[in-house]
Amino acid sequence: MTQEQYQEAIDWLFVQMPNYQIDGQKAYKPGLDNITKLCAFFGNPQEKIKCIHIGGTNGKGSSSNMLSSVLQEAGYKVGLYNSPHLIDFTERIKVNGKNCNKEFVFDFIQKLKKLPEDIRPSFFEFTTIMAFEYFSQQKVDFAIIEVGLGGRLDSTNIITPLVSAITNVQLDHQNILGDTIEEIAGEKAGIIKKNTPIISGDDHETVKNIIKTKAIKESAPFIDATLIQTSLISDLKGNYQQKNIRVVLAIVEQLRKLQIPISEKDLETGLLHVHKNTGFIGRWFEFSKSPLTICDTGHNQAGLEYVFSQLNSIDRHKHVILGFVNDKKIDEVMALLPENSEFYFAKPSINRGRHPQDYENLLQEAKIFYKIFNSVQEAYLSAKEQCTNEEMIFIGGSNFVVGEFLEKNLEITE
């Protein structure tokens, strides 16, 4: 297989499959019927691996990567399924921090072309079965599976995990999951399984009670991670990571109860070496020190509140590059924008990318200093030209903005 053949296969995959990340709600296919048929076709590989299921509005990617790092330090072979990818498709499926083998991806796509007519998976359903099959073939000790969207009807919900976790519940994807926190919490709680411990990382009583009520119904032990006190820290530097650390500690404690050895040293070292062990980037990622350049994929209201709050705590003039997709409520973002900043708005280069001209009236109403660009790279080059070493650059607003930036610039620094 050549790189060109691999790229052709990936291109075919993106064209053939409905893809929520690119096409939005019209590509979302809720329900487990399709993934059930798909898994059966491939011999139910999800039944051959020990899984840990992590859902939530924000923090599930960070928590799953932290947990993977801890388990790797404990000497286990760990599969990790995250989405979306930032640069290359194979980032979604990793074993001990190494991206999925491209030859495997290529071969698996050839199998997809031979699926029966009654199985027409979405892009996410296909990547989910691909992850299950890869982890099964690789004979991982544990597979950490991140929920794609919601929980109850998410295709990852076909697994029977050792333990499940819900990091938090915030308003996001309301057009699919519901208009209220209560409705969304109900969807997230759909990952709770009978007699399977469920960890809650949300400190809102309403959310906590919804998760707890479902746990009682399923005879599932309920663990409130917000009660955990710890001084442990991680190399993932966002202030919000402290909440995710508590979720990871709670998961580790449940794994220990299952007689899975994980030492305190494994825990401490694993949290400190997440980048090295998993290759995880994009969460308060320091791209450059001179000038200080930070990327963060926080993209919903709650995520941006955390990120912009941390930006406000940095006493520097800021050059802030932002871009959004079509379903983003821009007016809510305008109310959160960091202080002492000038802004560079750009269109992410995907179908769902929204051109800043479409919401320029909101930029004008916000009375901020801004410029508009056709691409993230144009915005970055302009900001870099304007930024002194005493100032800083921030890139965010969407996974796609950060991914686009890193794809264009990361290799320059390596």
Helices and strands as residue ranges (DSSP letters): H 3-16, H 20-23, G 24-27, H 33-41, G 45-48, E 51-55, H 60-73, E 78-81, G 89-92, E 93-95, E 98-99, H 102-112, H 123-138, E 142-146, G 155-158, E 163-166, H 174-177, H 181-188, G 189-191, E 198-200, H 205-217, E 222-224, G 225-227, H 241-257, H 264-272, H 274-278, E 285-289, E 292-296, H 301-312, E 318-322, E 324-325, H 330-334, E 341-346, E 353-354, G 356-359, H 360-365, E 370-373, H 376-386, E 392-396, H 399-413
